[in-house]
Amino acid sequence: KAGVTQTPRYLIKTRGQQVTLSCSPISGHRSVSWYQQTPGQGLQFLFEYFSETQRNKGNFPGRFSGRQFSNSRSEMNVSTLELGDSALYLCASSLVLAGEYEQYFGPGTRLTVT
Amino acid sequence: EDKVVQSPLSLVVHEGDTVTLNCSYEVTNFRSLLWYKQEKKAPTFLFMLTSSGIEKKSGRLSSILDKKELSSILNITATQTGDSAIYLCAVRGSTLGRLYFGRGTQLTVWP
């Protein structure tokens, strides 16, 4: 079974621009979570989508948004990019049935803002 | 505030040594604790521990959850250079889909 895929893998943008990142979860997984990883803050939760609905959101400004499609693929958008948005953006998918469940991560998108 | 703390932050050992990595947590309505290994890419899943499964073992790696002490340890025996990585501890609480991560332990194994 194919793992979580993310595109693009690398991205360079300038301040003020916007960017869209894509995540395709493992087949059958309906939950997609997004995280930002930086050397200073570690892994920080952005938001989680399940069945096209955002269920939870972390403490990030409104410039960070996302959505999920009916095939469970998810996109994350960052508008008005700032230098501090440079990070590795990871998405993770989960098969949420009952009880506890693992989250499997994709390879990430490395975003550099200049 | 929910938080996960890992120690030590870094560790350097020689091949064949045994290491113990620590993770303590303060997370509302604890549900599960997960260990990940991260090399130069995405974290790869190692173990998940819950109230009904407090010990896990896979090859040279093993982990125990202590719910009373709100902590977990990850043991790696007979370390190899391929074990060099950042080991991340994450905890799930009441917030669906969200994991709280520690800062990780950077393990370096010298040949």
Interface residues (C-beta under 8 A of the other chain):
Chain A: V4 S31 S33 Y35 G42 L43 Q44 F45 E48 Y49 F50 R55 N56 G58 L90 A92 S94 G99 E100 E102 Q103 Y104 F105 G106 P107 G108
Chain B: R31 S32 L34 Y36 K41 A42 P43 T44 F45 M48 T50 L88 A90 R92 T95 L96 G97 R98 L99 Y100 F101 G102 R103 G104
